[in-house]
């Protein structure tokens, strides 16, 4: 977990330029917002992720409302959606409480309509309600989110499936293929290929998928033994006698 936290604080894909912006006082310089926004779109295209750099953008928007770009905010929330076990999505929301209203009526701000959808998707994912997540994500209500945003986010659906697999590995030793299919929104050859990619096995007759043992689904009892030398025991007995 310490390694995961360290990677969250300083991703190995972060460039020295971004490191300087995120770690120093330059993160408050509005002239650098373009660099950070370009870095966000690099994350969208490359499946990389850097929460602290994205939070720096939202902080700059707070301090400089004229810089506000709703498309950037939505993309930041999409990247944060699958950041489990870290609370990145809520961290981003905390910086949006007083977001400015876009004045150009010819281009209405898409964030107010998409934010409830994103929040619902995040909550469903956190609650491990995976079939409900996919139903919401595939719904007409979320069409604008899919067509205008997640379609551009490379590997978004597989990143969601990574969250699902972490939960399944922690909770199951065996799981029915139909149930796993509903969790992953995959079926047929797609599901079979995904299971094979994981290195898991599936019984061709029963359709039961075997999840390899790990520390969560196969806990081991630990026996703790303490060794007390006779001189130490004599001191304990002597002390107990004196205080009795």
N, C-alpha and C positions, 0 to 999 in steps of 0.2 A: 504493500500500500504506500510505503514511503517513496518508492520509485515512481509510482503512478502520480503521486502528489508533486514530486520534483519535476516530472515531465509536464504536468499541468502548469506549473509556475514558469518553466522555461522549456518550451518544446524544442527538440533538436533541430527542427526545420526552420526555426526563427533565425533570420539573418542578423548580422551585427548591427546593421542600420536600425532595424526594428527593435533590437535589444536596447540600443541607446535611447530610442524614443520612449519605449515602455518603462525603462528603469530610471530615467532621469527626469529633470524638470521640463524637458522638451515635450513631454506628453501633454502639457497644458498649452502648448503653442499652437494656435489655430492654423498657422501656416503649414503645419504638418498633417492636417486632416486628409489631404489628398493622398499622401503616401500611405497612411493607414487604411484608407478606403481601397486603394489599389491592392494592398496586402490582403484585405478581406476577400476581394474577388479572385485573388490567387488561391486562397483557401477554398473558395467555391469550386474552382476548376480543378484543383489538385487533390481533394480529399484531406488536406491538412487542416489543422485547427489550432487557434491561438486565442484563448478566451481573454487574457489580459490585454492583448492588443485591441480586441474588439470592444472591450469595456472602455478603453481609452477613447475610442471614437464616440461612444455614447456620452462620456463625460465632457468631451469637447462640444457636443451638441447641446448639452445642458448649459454650459458656460457661454455658448455662442449660438443662439437660436437661429440666426440667419444661415448657419451651415447645415441645418437639418435636412436630411435626405431620407424619406420614408422607405425607399427601396433598400437602402443600406441597412436601416434598422430591421426590416423584415428578414433580410439575409442573415444578419447577426443572430436573430432569434431562431432561425432555421438551423444554423450551425450549433446553437446552444441546446436545441431540443433533445439531442441524443447524447448529451454530455454525462449521463449517469456513470458513476455515482455522485458526481459533483453537482452542486445547485446552480450551475451557470445560468440557466434560464431565469431563475428568480433573481439572480444578481442583475441580469440585464433589465428585467422588469422594474427593479428598484430605481433605475435611472430614467424611467419613462414616465414617472408620475406627473411631471409638468411639461410634457412634450408640447412644442408649439403646434398651432393649427396652420396648415398650409393655406395661404391666402389665394392662390391661383385657382379659381373655381373651374377653369377649363381642364385642369388636371387634379381632380379630387384626391385627397390623401387616402391611399389604400390601407393604411395601418389600422384605423379604427374598426374597419370591417373584418380584417384578417386577424387582429390580435385575439379576439375571443376564440377563434378557431385554433390558433396556435396554442393558446393556453389550455384549451380542452384536450388537444392532442398530447401536450406535455403531461397533463394530469393522468390521462389514460395510460400513458407509457410508464409513468412512475408507479401507478397502481397495478401494473402488470395485467391490465385489461387489454391484452393484445388484439383479440378479434374485434373488440369495439374500436380500438385505435384504427385498424385497417378499414373498418366500415366507415368511420368518420373521414378518414383520409381519402377514400375513394368516392365519397358522397358528392352530390351536386353542390352542396354548400361549400366544399373545399376546392371546387373546380378552379377558381381564380388563383388559389395558392399553388395548385399543381401546374397549371398552364403557364403561369407567369414567373414562378420562383423555383419551386423544388425541381422542376424539369432542368433547370440550369445548374443545380447543385449536384455535382458528380458524386455518385455513390450514395445518395441520401437514403434510399430504401434499404440498401445493404447495411448502412450504419444503424438504421432502426433495428434490423435483424441482429446486429451484433449485441444490442441491448437485450433483445429477446433471448439470445443464446446464453448470455451471462446469467439471466434469471433461471433459465431451464437447467443449466449446469449446477446451479446452487440448490435446486429444489427436487430434481428427479434423478433416479437411477435408470428408470425405464419410462418411456412415454409413447403412447399410441401415435402412429403416423398421422392419423386424421386430426388429432389434437395439435400435434406439432405443425401440421399444415395450416391450421387456422391461426396459429401463433405467428407463423412466418409469412403468411399470405403467399404460399407457394404450393404447387400441387404437381402430380405426375412426374415427368422426367426432371422438371426443375427442382422439385423437392428432393428427389433421389440424388441428383448431382450435388445439391447443397449438403446433404447428409454425408455423402462420400468426401466432399471437400473438408468437412469437419473432422473426418477420420472416425466417425461413429458408424455403428453397424445397425442394420435393419433386418428383421426376420421376414423372409419372403412370404411365409404362410400367415403369421399372426399380424404382421405389420407393426410389430413393436420395435421401437428404436431403443438401443442400449446406449446410455450416456456413460462415458468412461468415468471411473472413480476420481474424485478430487477432494480437497479438504472440506468442502461444503456438503457434498452429497454422500460422503463416506467418512464421517468423523471417527477418529480413533481415540480410544480411552488412554489416558496417561496416568501412570502410576508414579507417584512422588514418594520417594523414600528419604528419610532423614537418618543420619548416623550420628549418634551421641556417644562420645568417648566416656569411659567410666569416671575419669576425674571431673568431667563436666556434670555428669549425673550426680556425683557426690556433692558438688556445689549447690545444685538445685535442691537436693534433699535437705542439705544443711540450712539453706535459706528458708525453705518451707518450715522447718522445725523451729527456727528462731522467730519467725513471724506468726507462728500458730498461737 
